[in-house]
Amino acid sequence: MKKVLTLTILCCLLLITSHATPLQPATLTCEYMVNPLGIDTKTPRFSWTMNSTERNQLQSAYEIIVSDQMQELQQGKGDQWSTGKIISAQSMQVEYAGKRLQSFTKYYWRVRVVNQNNEASGWSDINSFETAILSATDWTAKWISDDSKNPAKDEDYYKEDRMPLLRKEFAAGKKIASARLYISGLGYYEAFLNGKKIGDHVLEPGFTTYKKQVLYSVYDVTAMLEKGNNVAGIMLGSGWWNPLPLRIFGRFDLRKIQQTGRPCVLAEIHITYTDGTKQTINTDDSWQTAPGPVIHNNVYLGEKYDARLEQKNWNTIGAGKAGWKNASITTGPSGILTAQIAPPIRITKIIRPVKINEQGKDTFIVDMGQNFAGVARIKVKGPKGTKITMRLGEDVWPDGRLNFMTSVATQLKSPGAGGPGAPDIAWQEDGYILKGSGTETWQPQFTFHGFRYVEIAGWPGKPTLADIEGMRMNSDVAQEGDFSCSNEMFNQLHKVIQWTFLSNIFSVQSDCPAREKMGYGADMVVSSNAFIYNYGMANFYTKAVRDFANEQQPDGGITEIAPFTGIADRGYGGDSGPMGWELGYSFLQKQLYDFYGDKQVIENNYPAFMKQMEFLQSKAKDDLFYWDIGDHEALDTKPDAFSASCFYYHHAKLAEEFAGILHEQDDSVKFAKLARNIKEAIISKYNVRNTGRFDNATQSAQTLALWYGLAPEKDSALAVLMSEYARHNMHLSTGIFSTKMMFDVLRENDRNEVAYTIANQKTFPGWGFMLANGATTLWETWAPTGTVYSQNHPMFGSVDEWFYRSLLGINPAAPGFQKIIIHPQPVSDLTRAKGSYQCMYGTILSDWKKSSNGFALHAVIPVNTTALVYVPCKENAVVMEGASKVTVARYEQGCAVVEVGSGEYFFRVGE
């Protein structure tokens, strides 16, 4: 009987296996997130990847069901939305079109798909999304503060200013089913429930233009609540909302540029009991407040904390009542409250120091071994009242003393430069005063720094390596790409770029994490592709686009920086920025479309972009512009006027493309004509006929001309560029724009050997020179930084894009990578490159090896996509895939071009 039963089971399994569908839904996302907790869009977008054990799998149809009841979905019913079978290959950015979504509601959804052979999958696993606050009228809480006032005189801002604590006792009388906290605390906050910190986010909420938009977060606090009495506690910090009147670059007072105010908070705790009843605890004037131990804090200068002023057990039931008073209802910011869906800032790595040197009496220099962004955490034991100071910097002088000059806030290095009361030199410094109770552990809560070295003074005794840690912080973006190759310098450079990139995403993509911390448009133009190849940047860059839109000027101009800090260097009137920096607004929209298939961001921003185009056209002279910051940090003379007109042309081309995407036919025709006119005007003015030269014919000028397709004599223009490389001994002289563009031009014109030679240089100027001189993050300039320039700037990280696009050869041929190009470009000294990119459809892999016996390429193409794979080989060479000869579509650029569908492939040429 056992044998019969076993045989029956095996037959059933074989029958099931033989009828198994080759396509199954895998990762499901809503607004780019898996099971998001708090979204406030009324039409969320769904995407999914698919798995298959078979090749050439395409989706031909899908069906989505959505319900607010898990049981409904388990029975295959979608009472909120049921699409039925939709004949479509679309598996990303499918907009919800069901019943009107309600605030504070959890919805469940799943999908099933049909392949090209009309074979249906089973239903996916059940995923969820939870709405936050969909209407401003749904907020019932009030903004509250401790009713303190800011000083009347600028100099008094630098005096002690104790940050408020707030608390609320409340009872939860029944069994709890779920509980959520909705909170925004400006400038920064940390929230607690029954003495424990809520969540693992830091430096919340993200920096925005507060008069236009304020972010709030949602936390699941179900497990933290107790039946009976509970206490909610909130600490507030100044952040960007309550800045010092520090004159940025000696000129710009953020308090006069952004909406500011005293620290305040808006919060609601929503409790749902198992019997279906609900309870809400809101911030109002019944909350209690008292001054806390943070006695000063600023995003630039640092934080000071007096542990003697701690309120013992302040956020628990056992707190004392003395010194507390009722909070006050306050006005708060005027911006629209928006759920924060960009990745939160977290502590993403703990860094152990590598060395401590004693530097004079009572002073120690701690080397963390790595430049990064975050704070230092100390563990110390000593007498009450002991004052410890920590100055932070990126470098040391030859004698071992701290060189803090490269990280001084906005170059404020002389008395009076920062305004009344500002320090003569605005270095980064944190301070801690001991309470004298055992081992004390502390880290700043409301600031962040860029540093490698920490100068410690006032330590009781001598600190050890175990007494200090570096807390690396960054917006916690998902790792979506990886790269390695046989060139160890490139592998090291790739790691250095990762440290640089992560140092510069603190809700805005900054130029540097110490000196400026600002979101410059041009920096994002030149490095956003490299960021995207490495990290999931969709929601981060969607916020960046919104930041620029929030700062659009009344006449349509876009600011140089968003959120705006006052800098409008070589702009075009008012507070508009220069052309290459204004480009950040539309350029990021284009990247979100190309990499993520996001049409919605273009649609949402189209009216504002049209207003910007009207502004730019009104400022143009004969279809040209004549000034710009230009190719920032180029070593040769910058072709500023030429580059300004090129960037104007770029705006016009994007306007034409966006109009086409949105089927705005009249606009498409209009901007196509504008683009032609600009191109003709540029060529007429800057092309030196019959020479291939543009403007001053530097590497910058020639690269711009080729990248924008302006050269009537392309071969001649390319030859001039090659001669410029030769004149510089195969080193670059490019600035931030043309460095990015250089790699594209060389990749697209079959000059990857030249690109490799330039990228691989070990001497000045180049990345190898930085590494040889101890760089652990990228410098702001090609030259050694000395006392001025930052040592942690992402601008020249565009070389990492080349690693993916050229060495790995991974490129999109349709929005979201629905069509893929795998075109590795091996060079003489490189024997291997391996890497992947997680696109909207799944993982793309390119892994190749080159040897004397031939060439081998391992490629993976995600389900529901197709690809053109370029296999390097001689003309008419035989290409094998596994044991089979491949049908070659054509031979070009020294490659056999093979058309493939989804699946895993092993190509080889030679023995």
N, C-alpha and C positions, 0 to 999 in steps of 0.2 A: 504493500500500500504506500509506503514511504517513497519507493522508486516511482510509482505512478504519479503521486502528488508532486514530487520534484519535477518529473517530466512535464506535467501539466503547467506548473509555474513557469518553467523555462519556455514552453511554447507560447504562453501568454506574454512573457517578456519579449520574446522575439517578434510576436505579432505587434505589440506596442511600439517596439523599436522600428519595425519596418514601416509603420505609419506615422512615425514622429515627424513633426513639421520641421523643416530645415531652418526656420527663422523664429527667434524668440526675443521679445522685448527684454532689455537689460536695465541700464541705469535710467531712471526717470527723474526729470528735473522740472521745477516750476520757477520761472524767473531766474534760471541758471542755478537754482539751489535744490538740494535734495531735502524734501520735507520741511520747507521754510516755516518758521514759527510765526512771523508777523509781517505780512505784506499789506500794502494799502492801495494796490491797484485794483480797479473794478473789473479789469479784463486781463487776468494773468495769462501768461503764455506757457505752453507745455512743450517739452522736448523729450526725446528718448533715443537711446542707442539700442542696437540689436546685436545679438550673437547668432552665429551659425557655424556649424561644422562643415558646411559646404561652401564652395566658391560661387561667385557671380550671383549673389543674392541681392535683390532689390525689393523695396516695398512698393506694392501697387495699390494698397488701400490700408486704411486704419479705422479703428473705432475706439472712441473714448467715452467712458462713463464717469460721472461725478455725482457724489451724494454727500449729504451731511450725516448719514448713518452708515456705519461700517457694515451692518447686516445687509443693507440694500445692495452694496457693492459685492458682497460675498455671494449674493444670489444673482449677480449679473445685471442689476438694475441701477440706473442712474436717474434718481428723481430730481436732481438739479440740472443735469445736462446729459443727454445721450445723443451722440452724433449719428448713430447708425453707421452703416458702412460707407465710408467716404473714399471715393476713388481718387487717390492722390499719393504721390511719393513723399509728400512733406512729412518729415519727422522732427522738425524743429520749429520753434516759434509759432505753434498752433494756438491761436487766441481763443480764450474761453468765450462762449456765446450762449450760455445757459441762463437760468433764472438769475435775478439780481442777487449778488452776493451781499451778505449781512456782516456787519462788524462783529468782532470777537467770536468768530465761528470757525470751527475746524471742519474742513471738507476733505473727503477721501476720493482718490481717483485711480484709475487703472486704464490700460490700453491693450488692445490686441491688434495684430497686424497680419497682412496678407502679402505673400511674396508674388513674384512675377508669374509663377505657375498657378496662381489662385489657391495656394495652400495657406490656410489660416493657422496662426499660432494660437496657443492658449492665452488666457488673460495673464497680464503681468502681475507681479506682486502689487499689493495695494500700497500706494503712497498717499501723502497728505499735504495739504497746505492750510495755513491758518491765517485768517484775515485779522488785521489789526484794527485801526480806527479809520473807517472809510469816509467819514464825514466829520468836518470840524465841530459840528453840533453834538457829536457823540462824546466829546470831551466834557467831563463834569468837574474835573479837578481845577484848581487855581494855582497860578504861579505864586510861590511863597519865598520869602527871604527872612533874614534876621533883622531887617529894617536898618541896617547900618548904611552909612553914606560914604561916598568917595570924597577924598580931600578936595578942598577948594584950590589949593596950590599944587602945582606939578611936583615940586620937591618933596611934598609930604607923602606922595605915593610910595616912596622908597623906605618909609618907616615901617615898623611892625604893623601887620594887618592880619589879625587872626581870622582864619577861615571858619565859617559856621558849621556846626553839627545840627542836625534836625532829627527828631524822633517822634514816633507815634505808637502808643500802646493800643491794641485792639484785641477783641476776642473773636475766636472762630468756634462757634458753639456746637457744630455738628460734624459728621464725617465728611471729609473733603474729597471731592472727585478731581478737581483741577483748580489751579490758581495761576494767574499771570500778573506780572508787573509791567506796566507801560510807563516809561520814564524818560524825561529829558532834563538834565541838570547842567546849567551853564555857569562858567565855562566848562569845567569838567566835574564829574561826580563819581563817587563810589557808593554803592547801595548795599545794605546789610539787612538780614532777617534773622532775628534771634541770635545775634552776635556773629553770624557767619556772612562772609562776602557773597553777594549774589553774582553768579556767573564768573567768567574769567576774562572779561573785557577790561581794558585799561584805556585811559584818556578818552572817555566817552563824553559827549557825542562827537562825531566828526565835525571838523571846521567847515562852516558854510557862511554865506552872506546872511547874517541873522535877520536883517530887516526883510529878507525875501523868503528864507527857508531855514527851518530849525529841525534837526533830526531827533528822533526818539527811538529807543530800543525796547524790545519785548523779551522778557525772560519767563521761563517756566519755573515757578517757585513752589510747585505742588509739594515736593518732598521736603521743603524747608519749613513749611507751616506746621504748627502743632495744634491739636484740638485744645481749645482753652485760650489762655492769654499768649499774645505774641507781641513782638516789638519790631517795627521797621525803623531803620536808621539810615541816614544819608550824610555823607561828607561832601562838601563842595569846595572847588578850587576855581581859580580865576580863569585859566585857559586863555582862549582867544577872545572871550566875551568881556573880560575885565582886564585888558592889557595895561601895562605901565604907559605913561606918556613918553615912551622912549622914542626919540627921533631916529627912525630907521634911516640909515645912511646920512644921518645928520639933518634930515629934511622932513620925513613923513611921520606924523603922529597917528598911529592906528586909531586912537580914540576919536580923532576928528574925521576918519574915513569910513570906518565901520560903525554900525549900531553897537553900543556897548552898555554895560550896566553892572550893578553889583551881582555877586553870585546868587542864583535863584534856581528853583526846581519846580517841575510840574510832574506829578506822578499819580497813577491809579493802580491799586491792587484789586483785581477781579477774582473773586472766589466763587466757584460753583460747587455746591454740595451734592452728595449722592442722591438726595431726595428731589433734586432739580431746582431748589431755591438758590438765589444768588446774593452776594454781598459785595459791596464796593467800598474800599477805603481810599479816599482822595486826599491830596494835599490841600490844606486849608488852614485857617488861623487857629485851629485846635491843635495843630502840631506844636511841639516844643522845640526851642532852639537854645543853644549855648555856644560860646566861642570854643574852638578846638585847638589842637596843638600845632597845626600848620600856621606858622607866624609870618611867612611870606612865600609867595610862589609866582613864578613867571615862566612862560614857555622859553624865553631866551636866557635869562640870567640864572634861573634855577630855583631851588626850594630850600626853605629853612624850617626845621621842625624842633620844637621844644617838648621833649617827652615828659618834663615835669608838669606840663599843662594838660596832660591826658585826663580825660574824664573816665574814671574806672568803670568798666562794664556799661558804658553809656548807651550801647545799643542792645541791651538785654533787660529782662524784667528787674534785675537786681540793681539798676542804676539809682544813684542818689538824685534827689530832686533839687538840691541847692544850686543856684546859679542858672537855672533854666527859666525861660519865659515863653510866652506864646509867640509863634511866628507871625509875620505880617504878610498879608496879601499884597502882591506887587504887580506892576504892569507887565513885566517880562518883555521878550522880544516880539516884534510884529510879524515875523516871517511865518509862512505856512508850515504847520507841523507835518513832518513826513517821516514815514517809517524808514529807518536806516537799513538798507539791504546790501550796501557795500560791505565787504568783509571787515569785521571789527579788528581793532588793534589788540594784539595779545602779546604776552611774553612768549616768544617762539623758540628761544634757546638760552641756556645758562652757560656763560663763558667763564672758565677758570683762569685766573691770572697765571702768567708764566714766570714772573720775576718781580721782586720788590727790592729796591735799592734805597738805602738811607741817604738822604740828600740834605746835609746840614742838620743842625739841632732840631729835633722834634718834627722833621719833615721827611716823608717817604714818597718815593715814586713807584707806583704800581703799574707794571706793563701787562695789559690784558692779552697781548700777542696778536690782537686783531682790532682794526678800526671798525666800529659798528655804531648803531644808534640804539639808545635806551637809557638805562640808568645803572648806577652801581648800588649793590646791596651790601650792607656791612653787618657783621656780628661782633659785638664789642661788650666788654665788661669794665666798669670803672666807676669812679665816684660821681655822685649826683652833681650836676652842674658842669661837668666836663664838656667843653665845646670842641667838636670835631668839624673841620672844614675839608671839603673835597673840591679842588679845582680840577677841571677836566679839559683835556686837549688831545690833539691828534699826533703830536710829535714831541720830541725832546731835543734840547740843544746838545752840541758835542760834549759839554761837561755834565750831561745827565739831567739838567734842570728842565722843568716842564716848559715846552713851547706851546703856549695857548693862543698864539697870535692868529693862526689860520682858522680858528673857530670863534673868534671874537664876534659878537652880534653885530652884523651889518657894518663892519669896519669901524666901529666906534672906539677909537684908540687915542683920543686926546681930550683934555679937560673941556667940558662944555659941549662936546659934539652931540651927546645924546639928549641935551636939554637940561633944565634945572633939576638938580638932585640925582641925575644919572651918574653912574660910576665913570671915572676917567677912562678906564678900559673895561669894556663890557664883556668880561670873560664869563664862562660857565662855572657856577659854583653852587654846591649844595652844602647845607650845614645841619648838624644834629647835636642837640644838647641832651646829655644822658640824664635819666631819672634815678640812676644808681640802684637798680633792682635786678640783680643777676645778669645773665647774658641778654643783651638787648639786640634785636634784629630790626633793621630799618632800611627802607628804600623810598625815594621820592615817589609821590603818587600823582602829582599834577604838573610834571614837566618831563622833558626828554632832551637828551644831548647826543651829539656826535663826538666820539672819543675813542682813543686807544689807551691813553695814559691817564692815571688818576694821581694827583698830588694830594697826599693826606697830611694834615697838620693837626696837632692837638690830641693825637691818639694816646690813651693811657698805656704806656709801655711801647712795645713794638708790634705792629700788625704782622700776621703771618699770611701765607697764601690761602689758608682756610678761612680767613676772616673777611674776605671780600670776593664778590662775584659780580659778573656783568650780566645784566638782565636785558638781552636783546629783545627789542620790540619792533613790531611792524604790523601793518594791515595784513591779516592772516590769509593771504591769497593762496589758493591751492597750487601745488606744483603740477604743471601740465606738460612740461617738456624736460628732456634731458639730453646731454651731449657729451661725448668723449671721443678722442681720436688718438692717433699714434704720436702726435706732437705734444710733448708734455708741457711746453710753454703755453700752448693753447688751452690745455686742460686746467692749468693753474689760472690762466686769464679768465676762463669761464667761471671758476669758483670766485675769483675776485669780483667779477661782475655781479654774481649772485649776492654777495655781501653788499655791494654798492646799491644794487636795486632795492633790496629789502631795507636798507638804511633810509631809503627815500620815499617810502609810502606810509605816511601817517595820516590817512584819510584824504590827503592831497599828495600828488606826486611832486616832491620838492626837488630843488636844485641841490640842496645840501641839508643835512639834518641838524647842523649846529649854527652856522652863521646866518642863514636866511630862512630856511624852512618854507619856502614859497612855491606856489604852483605856476611856474613859467610855461607859457604856451609852447615856445620853441623847444624847450627841453622834452616835452611830450611828443612833438612832431618827430624829433630825431631818434627817440628811444622807445616809443610805444610799441613798435613791431617787435623789438627785442624783448620787451617786457611780456608781450602776449605769447610769444613762442615759449616762454618759460613758465608763465603763471596764468591762472584764471583771472583775467582782468575785466571781464564784461561788466559787472556791476560797479567796479571801481571806476572805470572810464565813463560809464553812464553818469555817475555822479560828477566826474570832472566836466563833462559836457554841460550838465545842469549848472555847475559852478560858473562857467563862462556865460551861459544864458542869463543867470541871475545878475551878472555884472554888466550886461549890455547897456551901453550908454543911450540916453534919449535920442541921439541922432543916429544910432545904429552901430556905432563903433564897438569893437570888442577890446577888452582890456588886455594888457600885457600879462597880467597875473590874475588868477582867480582862486579863491576869494581875493578881492582887490586890497592891496596894501599901500596904494598911493603912487607906485612907480609907473610912469608912462614915458619911458625913454624913447625919444625919436618917434613918437606917435604922430597922429594926423589930426590933432585938435581935441580939446577936452581931455578926457582921461583914456582915450583910445591908445592902443599899443602900436608898435611898429608892425609892418606887414607880416614878417615871418613868425611873429608871436601871435598876432590875430589868427593866423592859420590854424592854430591849435584847435579852435572850436569846430571847424568843419572837418579837419583832418581826422580827429578822433571819431567823428561820426562815420567817416569812410572806413576806418579800421574796424569799428563795431559791425559794419555791414559785411566787409570782406571776410573777417575771421569768424563772426558769429551769426551771419545772416540776419542781422537786426535791422529791419526796415523801419520799425517803429521809431527808433531814435531819430532817423532822418525826417520822418513825417512830423514828429512832435516839435522838431526844431526848425522846420522849413520856414515858417513865417519870420522867425528871428534871423535866420540866415539870409532871407530875401532882404530884410531891413539892413543887414550888414552890407550886402552887395550894393544896395542903393547908396549907402554911405561911402563905400570905396569908390564907386563910380563918380560920385560928386567930388571926390578929392583928386581923382586922376587928372593928369595933364597930357592931352594927346594920347590917351590910353597907356600912359606910363606913370611910374612913380620914381622919385629921385632920391629918396633917403630911407634908411633902415638901419637897425643895428647890424644887419648883414650876417655874414658867415663868421659868427662869433668864435673867437680864439683861433682863427686862421693865422698862420705864421707869415704868409705873404700879405701884401696889401689887399685888403678886402674889396671886392667889386660891389660896393653897397648899393649904388643906384641900379645896377644890372640885376642884382639879386632881389631888390624890392619889386621890380617889374616882373621877374620870374614868379615871385610869390603871389603877385596879383593875378598872373596868368593861371596859377594853380587854383586860386579861389574861383575864377571863372569856369575852369574845367570841372571843378566839383559841383558848381551850381548847375552846369549843363547835365552832368551825370545824375545828380539828385532829382532834377526835374524829370529826367527820363525814367528813373526808378518809380517816381510817384505819378507818372503819366500826365505830367503838366506840360503838354505839348508846346504851347505858346512860349512858356519859359525856356524850354529846352532849345527851341529855335533861337530865341533871343540871346541866350548865353553862349550858344555855339558861335553865333556871329561875334559876340563880344570877345570870346577867346581867340577867334581868328584875327580880329583887329589887334588885339594885344600882341599876339605872336608876330604879326607882320611889323608892328611898330618896334618890337624888340629887335627883330632881325635887321630892320632898316637902320636902327641906331647903333647896335652893338656888334653886329657881325662884320668882321674885316674881310671883305670879299676876296675870294680866290686864295685864301690863306688857311682857312679852317679855324682861325683865331676869333675868340669872342672877348670883347672888352679888354681887360689887361692880360688875358691869356694865361692867368695863373691856374694852378690845379683847381681852385675854387670855381673860377669862371668857366673853364672848359667842362668841368663836371656838371655844373648847373645847366649849361647849354645842351649837353648830351642827355642828361636825365630828363629834361623837359622836352626833348625831341625838337629843339629849335634849330639845330645845325643843318643848313641846306646841303652842306658837303660833310656828311657824317664821318666818312673815312678820314678826311683831312683833319676834322676836329679831334677825332680819336688819336690821330698821329701826333697832333700838337700836345695832347694830354700825355701821351707816352714820352714825348721829349721832355716834358716838365718833370715827370718822374725821374727820368735819367739825369736831368740837371740837379735834382735833389738826391742823387745817389740812391735811387729807389726807396726814398723815404717820402712820407706824406708831408704836406704843408697845409692841409685842409683844416677848416673849422668844423663846427658841430653839424652844419647842414651837409656840406660837401663830403664829409667823412662817411655819413650814412649813404649818400647818393653814389659815392665812389664805388662801393661794393656792388651796388645794383648795376651800375654802368659796366663794370668789368665782368660781372656774371653774365649779363645779357649780351655782351659782345665777345664772349669766348676768350676772355683775358684773365682767367682765374689764376694762372701762374703768376701774373703780375700782382693780383690781389694777395696771393699767398706770400709773395716775397715782401711786400710792404707790411703786411700784418705780422710777419715773422721777424722783423728787424729787432735787434737787441740794443741798438744804439739810438741816441736822440735824433729825431723825435719818434716816439712810438710806444706801443703798449709794453713791449719787451724792456724798454728803458725804464718805465715805471716799475715793473716787477723787479728788475735788477737793482733798483734803488729802494727796495723794501716796501713798495706799495702793497697794502692788503685790501684797499679799495681804490677806485679810479680817481685820478687827480682832476681838478677843474681845468688845468692847462697842460699842454705838452711839456712845458718846462718844469724844473724842480720848483716846489711851491714856496719855500722860504717862509716869509712871515705874512703873506697876504692871501694867497689862494687856497681854497678848500682842498682837502685831500680825499673828499668823499662826494663825488659828483657823477651822476649817471650819463651825462651827455655823450661821452665817447664810448659808451657801452653798446653803440650800434653795431660794433664788430660782432657781437653775439648773434645778431640777426643773420649775418653772413655765415656763421657756423651752421645755422639751420637751413637757410635758403640755398646755399651753394655747396658747402661740404657735405651736408646730409642730402640736400636737394629737395627738401619738402616745401612745396608751394601750393597755394590755392589756385584753381582754375575756374572756380565758381564760388559764389557767396557761401560761407560756412564750410568750405572744402567739400561740397557735394561732388565736385570734380577736382581731381588731385593731379599734381605733377610731381613725380619723383625723378629728379634730374641731378644726381650727384656729379660733382666736377672734381675728380681726383687730380691732384697735382704731384709733381715729381717726387717730392720728399715725403709725401703722406702715404702710408700703406693701409690705414684703416680709419674709418669714422663710423660711429654708431650713435643713434639717438632716436627719439620718438617725440611725437606731439599729439596731445589729446585734443582732437577737434570735436565739433558738435556731434559727429557721427561715431566717434570712437577713436581708438589709438591708431596712429599712422607710424609705421616703423621703417627706418632706413638704416641698414647695417651692411657696410661693404668692406671687402678686403681686396688688396691688390698685391700680387706677387709675380715672380718671374714666370709662373705657370699660367697666369691669366688673371681674370677679374671675377669676383663673386659678389652678388648683391642679394641680401635677404630683405624682403619688403613685405609689409602687412598693410592691406587696404581695408578700411572699415566697411561693414555692411551698409548697403544703400548708397554707395558711392562707386565711381569708376575712376580709373587713373590712366595716365600716360606715363610709362616707365622708360626712362632713358638709360640704356645699358652701355657704358663706354666700351667701344670696340672699333676695329677697323671696318672699312666699307665692305659689306657683303659677308662679314664674319658670321659663323654659325653661333646662335645663342641657344643655350639649353636651359630648360626649367625643369628641375628634377631630372627625370630620365627622358624627357621629351624635347624635341626640337620646337623652338618657338616660331610662330608666324610673326614676322617683323613687318610692321606697317610701313616703315620707311627708315632710311639712314640719313642722319643729319648731325652736324656739329660733332662729328666723331663718335656718334652713338647710334645704336639700334633702338628705334622707338617701338615699344610694345604696348598695345592696348589691353588692359585687363579690367576685370570686375573685382568685387571684394574677395578677400581671401589672403592666404599666406603663400608667398612665392620665394623660390630659391633659384635665382638666375646665375648662370656662369658662362664665361667665355674662355676658351683655351682648354688646356689639359685638365 
